[in-house]
Amino acid sequence: MICEVLHYPDSRLAEKSKPVEEITKEIKELAAAMTETMYKEEGIGLAAPQVGKLHRLVVIDVSGPEVRNELMTLINPVIVSAEGSCDSEEGCLSVPGYRSKIKRSETVVVKAQDLEGNDVTIEADGLLAICLQHELDHLDGILFIDKMSRLKRSLYDKKVKKWLKR
């Protein structure tokens, strides 16, 4: 089932998600729907708040777009270490039609649970590290545009206001 992806400036995107207390049938169904939505939208990651659900749940697959074979479903993910710094050109399904350079950590270690409740540890660099940071930011109500300079952000906000008036 395809989910509706919320778009900025929807205030729900700024809310902080709550931990998943139990991996229920509903959580598994949400993860499957998020995965289907991410693939349909040709994204590489999607967080539950982007579809209006305030759960600490993300799906990520950086293998695409032609082949999709590295799906990760992470429940209650936390970055336990981050090192280095890099510039990353980012976009977002919740901020359609806009990309900007953002400073991110070069490498991260993330701990989470999978859909079966098993503990997982992911050591990542490159695109996966950037995607993990981006999606985990969503769980705390942070969009990549929140990390831009004030000037770039104000220019973007002016564009959004024009779009909303149409």
QUIHUTA-V926700 format. One line per field, one symbol per residue. phi: phi as a letter, one per 20 degrees, with the letter a starting at -180 (. if undefined). burial: + if it has 24 or more other ideal C-beta (glycine too) atoms within 12 Angstrom, else -. A space follows every 10 residues. Layout:
BEGIN
phi: ???
burial: ???
END
This chain:
BEGIN
phi: .feeefdgdg fffeeeedge ebeegfffff fffffgfgff eledabdgff dndedebccb beefefdccc fcdddlfbee bbcmbbecec cbfecfmbcb fcecffcbcd dacefenffc cddccmgfff fgffffggfd mddfffeeff ffffffffff ffffff
burial: --+-++++-- -++---+--+ --+---+--+ +-+++-+++- +-++++++++ ++++++++++ ++-------- +++++++++- -+-----+-+ +++++--+-+ -+-++-++-+ -++++----+ -+-++-++++ ++++++++++ ++++++++-- -----+---+ ------
END
